């Protein structure tokens, strides 16, 4: 039943009729199961499919052969026949054996949540880097599923002496082919990562403050980027509309110009292969001075989405970075929603109307200034032009003219401190 999988190819066809299946354990919170299933339906729609049915099952424990119970398997088979569905999407990670068994029972293709997400990524990827990342993620996702007659390989013969045949050889050839391709893609992405690192190093040398927009998918990060930087980046009401990182210059009040990077959005049950493949992209956020966590204030799932993003921040090691919380889509949310918010520093804004953007820029300036140390610099008269250069890079709070030079008081980040270290007024020098 399964079609042979090829890297970079999508699994779902446009307007394909799909039944969605939610699965969970009795030990889990049922509302989370329902929310996750609803999100799967949105993912399927975002991938271009048409949801023609949805069903859930809560189990004591998962069935190793089919994940769900045999009775539910038969019930779903009936729904598939009645709805004339051509595929079933299961809101759980499936093994190769489970996919094979379910396809035999339902007589249609079966995909799991990971595959739907990767399918969307395969459709959205536009750049060379993005396509490489998606291909790597697909391969890392598929490699563990390669069992028996995997995705159209020759069928494996029985295990044991005298029973091994060409089927096993074909399967091993598929595995080797994928492992070799994974190795090649990782090498290519390492070059991309090195190239990005050079750009970031250049920005650091030039003392350019950097911000990264992070958040749940479809919270309006790209729309916010367009408002902040007067850009025209693609912004759609779709899950994972943005894959490739986009960096634009932002002008801040009473401070130096900075850069803002918009990166891929997060989602619950994010495939681990996707995280591995998108390391080069995620490093843009990891290296930023300040994170801007964009939150959809109008979403009924706001609290859950915040929790998912904060858990991923810990997983990525970003938990100690300064964060500005932007509660976006304030124009679409009731005023009472603002009283449910406890995070600081925060701003209520609308990427669509521009409301709250001035306040956000002031916060961005304040957060950059907070990263630095208040110091005194003495600039000798012979190089007095440096006073104006310092004033362009950071806010000068005090300036005193003397016969031999100028004493200034300012706040310097670690990078600026290294640059102007020779002009620092030390405690010994002032005593």
C-alpha positions, 0 to 999 in steps of 0.5 A, spaced: 500 500 500 505 504 501 508 508 496 516 508 496 518 515 499 523 520 496 527 525 500 524 532 499 517 529 496 511 531 500 506 525 502 499 529 502 496 531 495 492 537 494 485 537 497 486 530 499 480 527 503 483 525 510 481 522 517 484 525 523 485 520 529 487 523 536 490 518 541 492 518 548 493 515 555 488 515 561 493 518 565 494 524 560 489 530 561 483 529 556 483 536 554 490 536 551 488 530 547 483 534 544 487 540 543 492 536 540 487 533 535 484 540 533 491 542 532 493 536 527 486 538 523 489 545 522 496 542 520 492 537 515 489 543 512 495 547 512 498 542 508 493 542 503 488 536 505 481 536 507 479 533 514 473 529 512 473 526 519 476 526 526 476 521 532 479 520 538 481 514 543 484 514 550 487 507 552 490 504 558 497 503 554 498 503 547 498 497 542 505 495 539 502 492 533 497 498 531 498 503 537 490 503 538 485 498 540 483 493 535 475 495 535 477 502 534 481 500 528 475 497 525 471 503 527 476 507 523 476 503 517 468 504 516 469 511 517 474 511 511 470 507 507 464 512 508 467 518 507 471 516 501 478 518 505 484 517 501 489 517 507 489 517 515 493 522 519 494 519 526 496 524 532 502 520 534 509 518 532 508 511 529 513 506 528 514 502 521 510 496 523 504 500 526 504 504 519 504 497 515 499 494 519 494 500 519 495 501 512 493 493 511 487 494 515 484 501 512 487 500 505 489 507 505 495 511 506 497 512 513 501 518 516 503 521 523 503 528 526 511 528 524 510 526 517 504 532 516 509 537 519 515 535 515 510 535 509 508 542 510 516 544 511 517 540 504 512 545 501 514 551 504 521 550 503 524 555 498 531 556 499 537 552 498 538 551 505 531 550 507 530 544 502 536 541 505 534 542 512 527 539 510 530 533 506 535 532 512 529 532 517 525 527 513 531 522 512 532 522 520 524 521 521 524 515 516 530 512 518 527 508 524 521 506 520 525 502 515 523 495 517 520 489 513 517 491 506 519 499 507 516 504 503 516 499 497 523 496 498 523 488 496 520 484 501 524 482 506 525 474 507 524 471 514 530 472 519 534 465 520 539 461 517 537 459 510 532 464 509 535 471 508 534 473 501 534 479 496 529 483 500 533 484 506 539 486 501 534 491 498 532 494 505 540 494 507 541 498 501 536 503 502 538 504 509 546 505 507 543 510 501 539 514 506 545 514 511 550 516 506 545 522 504 544 524 511 552 525 512 552 529 505 547 534 507 550 535 514 556 537 511 553 542 506 549 545 512 555 545 516 558 550 511 551 554 511 552 554 519 559 557 518 557 562 513 552 564 518 557 564 524 561 569 520 555 574 519 554 574 526 561 575 528 561 581 523 555 584 526 558 583 533 565 586 531 560 592 528 557 592 535 550 591 532 545 589 537 541 583 535 534 581 536 530 574 535 523 573 534 521 566 537 514 564 539 509 558 537 507 558 530 502 563 527 502 568 532 504 573 527 512 574 528 512 575 520 507 581 521 510 584 527 517 584 523 514 587 517 512 593 522 518 593 526 523 594 520 518 597 514 519 590 510 515 586 506 516 579 508 511 574 507 506 573 512 500 569 512 495 566 517 498 559 516 502 554 520 509 554 519 508 560 513 516 562 515 521 557 515 527 560 512 530 566 517 530 573 515 534 578 518 532 586 517 535 592 520 531 596 526 532 603 528 531 604 535 529 611 539 536 614 542 540 608 541 544 604 535 540 601 529 539 593 531 537 587 527 531 583 528 531 576 525 524 572 524 525 564 525 521 558 524 515 557 529 514 552 534 509 547 536 507 542 541 510 535 539 516 538 535 519 532 531 526 531 534 529 530 527 526 537 525 530 540 531 536 537 529 536 539 521 534 546 523 540 547 528 543 552 523 537 556 523 536 556 530 543 558 532 540 565 529 536 565 535 541 562 540 546 568 538 541 574 539 542 579 544 535 579 546 529 574 545 522 577 543 517 572 545 511 573 540 504 570 543 498 570 540 493 574 545 487 572 542 488 565 542 484 560 546 490 556 547 495 562 549 497 559 556 499 552 553 503 555 547 507 559 552 508 553 556 511 549 549 515 555 547 518 556 554 520 548 555 523 548 548 527 555 550 530 550 556 531 545 551 535 549 547 539 552 552 536 559 552 533 560 558 538 565 561 537 570 555 533 576 556 526 576 553 521 581 551 514 578 551 510 581 546 502 579 546 500 580 539 494 581 536 491 585 541 486 588 536 483 581 536 483 580 543 478 582 549 481 587 553 480 582 559 485 577 556 490 582 558 489 581 566 491 574 565 498 576 563 503 575 568 510 575 564 515 581 564 517 585 561 511 585 556 508 589 551 501 589 548 501 590 541 498 589 534 503 587 528 497 588 523 495 595 526 502 598 529 499 599 536 504 598 541 510 598 537 513 605 539 513 602 546 516 595 544 522 599 541 523 603 547 523 596 551 528 593 546 533 599 547 532 599 555 534 591 554 540 593 550 542 598 555 541 593 561 546 588 558 552 593 559 555 596 565 556 603 567 563 606 566 567 612 565 571 613 559 577 619 558 578 621 551 585 625 550 584 631 546 588 628 541 583 623 539 577 627 541 573 625 535 572 619 538 567 622 543 562 623 537 563 615 535 562 613 542 555 617 542 553 614 535 554 607 538 551 608 545 547 613 550 552 618 553 549 620 560 554 625 562 560 629 559 565 633 562 570 637 558 577 638 561 584 641 558 587 635 556 581 631 554 573 629 555 571 625 561 564 621 559 559 617 562 556 611 558 553 604 558 557 599 555 556 592 553 561 587 553 563 588 546 563 595 546 567 594 553 573 591 549 573 596 544 574 602 548 578 598 554 584 603 553 580 609 555 576 606 561 577 610 567 579 605 573 579 606 580 586 607 581 586 612 576 581 616 579 584 616 586 
